[in-house]
Amino acid sequence: MIQTQKPYRRLLWSVGLLALAMSIFSVALAHQYGATRPTLRDDSQGRTHAAKIHQQTVYLTERELATAFVAHAIAILSMAVFLGVLMKSRFSNTTRTGTNATNLSL
């Protein structure tokens, strides 16, 4: 069977689902931290990093802060890659068919 039409479709779905999953995970992690972490600094437990979540300051350990940062970074990067692949697939389509970029349907 010859693959035609949508060479970017599988990549778009993969990166799009990754972006969606990481966004949900990142938001859920922030909500969990906001609901379950102490509001008072505790140097003995390593809770020295203040984070404001839903108008409340909670204190995170260095590992919790790094986990939240990496989750947010992966979510943002996967969204950027998704948009890049989407734009590339749209513009590569226009060069093959001869239409210009202003007539693209979204």
C-alpha positions as a printed Julia matrix, in Angstrom:
106×3 Matrix{Float64}:
  0.0    0.0    0.0
  1.34   3.45  -0.93
  1.21   6.13   1.75
 -0.13   9.36   0.32
 -1.8   12.59   1.43
 -0.81  13.17   5.05
  2.85  12.42   5.85
  2.67  14.52   9.03
 -0.55  13.04  10.4
  1.03  10.41  12.7
  3.64  12.87  13.97
  0.96  15.5   14.61
 -1.18  13.05  16.57
  1.78  11.82  18.61
  3.09  15.26  19.52
 -0.42  16.63  20.03
 -1.32  13.84  22.44
  1.98  14.33  24.28
  1.24  18.05  24.61
 -2.26  17.35  25.89
 -1.1   14.68  28.37
  1.74  16.81  29.71
 -0.53  19.84  30.05
 -3.05  17.82  32.06
 -0.28  16.28  34.17
  1.31  19.67  34.81
 -1.97  21.27  35.91
 -2.87  18.26  38.08
  0.57  18.38  39.71
  0.17  22.08  40.53
 -3.28  21.46  42.0
 -1.95  18.56  44.07
  0.96  20.62  45.37
 -1.39  23.48  46.23
 -3.72  21.18  48.16
 -1.21  18.97  49.97
  1.97  20.94  50.65
  2.56  22.93  53.84
  2.06  26.67  53.96
  4.89  27.17  56.44
  8.56  26.95  55.59
 10.32  23.94  57.14
 14.1   23.92  56.68
 14.47  20.58  58.46
 12.41  18.85  55.72
 13.98  20.86  52.93
 10.79  22.8   52.18
 12.48  26.06  51.33
 11.09  26.91  47.89
  8.0   29.11  48.02
  5.43  28.67  45.26
  2.2   30.63  44.97
 -0.62  28.33  43.88
 -4.22  29.63  43.85
 -3.48  32.69  45.98
 -1.77  30.52  48.6
  1.95  30.16  49.22
  3.13  26.58  49.7
  6.67  25.37  50.32
  8.2   22.74  48.06
 11.36  20.68  48.26
 13.98  21.11  45.59
 12.9   17.84  43.96
  9.22  18.86  43.86
 10.14  22.2   42.34
 12.32  20.5   39.7
  9.53  18.03  38.88
  7.03  20.84  38.39
  9.5   22.81  36.26
 10.3   19.84  34.01
  6.6   18.99  33.6
  5.81  22.57  32.56
  8.82  22.71  30.23
  7.89  19.46  28.45
  4.29  20.65  28.07
  5.37  23.98  26.56
  7.98  22.43  24.28
  5.6   19.77  23.02
  3.01  22.48  22.24
  5.64  24.42  20.31
  6.7   21.32  18.37
  3.05  20.52  17.64
  2.45  24.0   16.26
  5.67  23.83  14.24
  4.76  20.49  12.66
  1.21  21.72  12.03
  2.49  24.85  10.27
  5.02  22.85   8.26
  2.36  20.38   7.16
  0.05  23.22   6.14
  2.68  25.13   4.19
  4.17  22.05   2.53
  0.63  21.22   1.38
  0.29  24.61  -0.27
  3.51  24.28  -2.25
  2.39  20.95  -3.72
 -1.08  22.14  -4.68
 -0.08  25.61  -5.8
 -2.42  27.54  -3.49
 -1.13  30.41  -1.44
 -0.97  30.54   2.35
 -3.79  33.06   2.71
 -6.38  30.58   1.37
 -5.74  27.85   3.94
 -8.73  26.4    5.71
 -8.36  25.77   9.41
